[in-house]
Amino acid sequence: MTAMSVLVPLSIIMGVGGLLAFLWSLRTRQYEDLDGAAARILLDSDDDDDDAVDRNRQYPLRRDGGE
């Protein structure tokens, strides 16, 4: 019976905490663009890598005519 007097208030506190976290996530619009987040994880982005080579950069031609 002593365990019940600890576990019941603890479960109520945890339930209220979960409800508050859910309401906070709704208020801060965490669920607005679910399709975009699902598609973003599939994209290959090297932009975050500092050592990535910029493949779109235009290099000037050398003066001797070579590339």
Secondary structure, DSSP 8 states (H G I E B T S, - for coil): -HHHHHHHHHHHHHHHHHHHHHHHHHHTTTTS-HHHHHHHTTS---TT-TT---TT------TTS--
